[in-house]
Amino acid sequence: LQEQQGKLNAIKHDIGLLSTQIHSLNHMYADEISKQEESKKPLEEKYGKINIDLKDGSYEEIKEEK
């Protein structure tokens, strides 16, 4: 029973670590999204509203409906 309880405690500990990592990664992801949005602003000011293909760098204008 002691060995099994030790394993259970180790598993709970690992779950806690994973939960902390997930929380941290979610914050890192949100930060990168914010940085990407900030990077888009100067491009939109220079080129207007565009869609950029991140694979090859090509872009096309977004046509606004009137």
MODELLER restraints for C-alpha pairs under 7 A, 6 or more apart:
rsr = mdl.restraints
at = mdl.atoms
rsr.add(forms.Gaussian(group=physical.xy_distance, feature=features.Distance(at['CA:49:A'], at['CA:61:A']), mean=6.05, stdev=0.5))
rsr.add(forms.Gaussian(group=physical.xy_distance, feature=features.Distance(at['CA:49:A'], at['CA:62:A']), mean=5.56, stdev=0.5))
rsr.add(forms.Gaussian(group=physical.xy_distance, feature=features.Distance(at['CA:50:A'], at['CA:59:A']), mean=6.35, stdev=0.5))
rsr.add(forms.Gaussian(group=physical.xy_distance, feature=features.Distance(at['CA:50:A'], at['CA:60:A']), mean=5.47, stdev=0.5))
rsr.add(forms.Gaussian(group=physical.xy_distance, feature=features.Distance(at['CA:50:A'], at['CA:61:A']), mean=4.32, stdev=0.5))
rsr.add(forms.Gaussian(group=physical.xy_distance, feature=features.Distance(at['CA:50:A'], at['CA:62:A']), mean=5.09, stdev=0.5))
rsr.add(forms.Gaussian(group=physical.xy_distance, feature=features.Distance(at['CA:51:A'], at['CA:59:A']), mean=5.43, stdev=0.5))
rsr.add(forms.Gaussian(group=physical.xy_distance, feature=features.Distance(at['CA:51:A'], at['CA:60:A']), mean=5.44, stdev=0.5))
rsr.add(forms.Gaussian(group=physical.xy_distance, feature=features.Distance(at['CA:51:A'], at['CA:61:A']), mean=6.36, stdev=0.5))
rsr.add(forms.Gaussian(group=physical.xy_distance, feature=features.Distance(at['CA:51:A'], at['CA:62:A']), mean=6.56, stdev=0.5))
rsr.add(forms.Gaussian(group=physical.xy_distance, feature=features.Distance(at['CA:52:A'], at['CA:58:A']), mean=5.87, stdev=0.5))
rsr.add(forms.Gaussian(group=physical.xy_distance, feature=features.Distance(at['CA:52:A'], at['CA:59:A']), mean=4.30, stdev=0.5))
rsr.add(forms.Gaussian(group=physical.xy_distance, feature=features.Distance(at['CA:52:A'], at['CA:60:A']), mean=6.76, stdev=0.5))
rsr.add(forms.Gaussian(group=physical.xy_distance, feature=features.Distance(at['CA:53:A'], at['CA:59:A']), mean=5.92, stdev=0.5))
